[in-house]
């Protein structure tokens, strides 16, 4: 009966798999040039699995998120082709599901065929003479989940249509391995397995890297969750046995296996990881021993009615109790070690330590201070050779030496630029200008303090990081007001050609606005606010982009994460979050709002006109200025009409 129920579930899973494949969107494409490379993963420089010439047609069934690559079948396996070298014959490429083997498991995020499972099978494959990699999909393009040791016997749950790959359950980890490495036991055959396999009970961990400390800790916690299932069942078995109920026979829980960590990772973080491994493996051994004791009893004649002796019951309870304590301790320690990493954070590893550092967006003003236990503070940011960095750092009167250094995140001692300053009784400003970045990637900014007499650093600091490849501030941007708040000064903008214009700063005057192409044609995006300066890209009709600055006749937009430039103001519609009256003019959002609630001088003037007395209390005609303790909009306002 158990076998029948298992095969019902497998058949249902196969039906779901086949249905999803049949319902999946597909398009027909044709190669439009000769000697086109077909790659293992969707990336330039990836392994080439074959080539195709002009006129070759394929069926594509998936795409990357940026629509730059399509997935096809080549030689019975997955391959990827660039959209630059193909023409779509039938269908809509944008309607294809996003499937990137480097990040998305086989089957997609909604029905992953890899991850974690408690399902098993009576079809078992044993590794013949070596270990095997368990992957998130049936191709070497998919990332590794685990490595099964040689001679391991694994339940098989599915296969590919060509039977080249099998889906396996390796200690609760559901993944895919090459079929050629397995010997099918018990006279069964691989064709009995359902095509497509089963759906995982939960997807694989995101961004799990066997060389990453936090990734391995998350994987250990997931494995602990599966061990908890077996432990809970054993607790019930031996609690019932203590009350005189014979252990049930059959349907035993999965036996949790030992947890292995790559030697290089263990060596780097031995102090942290070694105690965790020892406790995990000891807890797993206790759970396995409790299960084995149950199986041993069930193999005795009359097991269903036998009254267990006190030493046997006591032994089973002791194994469960010991595992309970170990699992609870492990879970608490893992929760303490695994941080919550937000979208604006990055992981920094150095000299056996791992920290989570903030990665604030460029142009944001960061205000912070040191404390006795944190005299070196790190930040991350992304940059590339097309960027020209500009860092301005300001601190209040201080009693400490400060050192600034920028280096690649992966090589923090290879300083690109650095500077320092000693204690001062007045505000101190340090500027790191014309910072060139050797490669595209993530960089580290370290701000370190040292008090000469060994005391505690006092006073706050602030900094802002800009890309000034196109324009830079021509004066000091930051300062502290009398209330200890950092303010941003309005200074002129120096363009890439050396000219200075306006009293505005990129990322200052119109931050939060968007520009939309309102013409019927593509709008050029220029290097400088000059149509003869060169084109860096185009804004398509109806396309919008964030605005971060303006000069006469041009606005600066961020076309992509790494490409920005200038568009002619007459070609776009710039919309901000400020209130708009029925006649299209800027309206006052509320006469009782303060400068903290308003985003432009137009709104300030509208509120003054509406009778607000909160914005220019000293009546000097400059509303929301620093002298009034407000954000430094510094708006020149006219008195309201009588």
Secondary structure, 3 states (H helix, E strand, C coil): CHHHHHHHHHHHHHHHHHHHHHHCCCEEEEECCCCEEEECCCCCCCCEEEEECCCCEEEECEECCCCCEEEEEECCEEEEEEHHHEEEEECCHHHCEECCCCCCCCCCCCCCCCEECCCCCCCEEEECCCCEEEECCCCCCCCEEEEECCCCEEEEEEECCCCCEEEEEECCEEEEEEHHHEEECCCCCHHHCCECCCCCCEECCCCCCCCCHHHHHHHHHHHHHHHHHHHHHHHHHHHHHHCCCCCCCCCCCCCCCCCCCCHHHHHHCHHHHHHHHHHHHHHHHHHHHHHHHHHHHHCCCCCCCCCCCHHHHHHHHHHHHHHHHHHHHHHHHHHHHCCCCCCCEEEEEECCEEEEEECCCCCCCEEECCECCECEEEEEEEECCCCEEEEEEEECCECEEEEEEEEECCCCCCEEEEEEECCECCCEEEEEEEEECCCCEEEEEEEEEEECCCCCCCCCEEEEEEECCCEEECCCCEEECCCCCEEECCCCEEECCCCEECCCCCCCCCCCEEEEECCCCCEEEECCCCCCCCEEEEECCCCEEEEEEEECCEEEEECCCCCEEEEEHHHEEEECCCCECCCCCECCCCCCCCHHHCCCHHHHHHHHHCCCCCCCCCCCCEECCHHHCCCCCCEECCCCCC
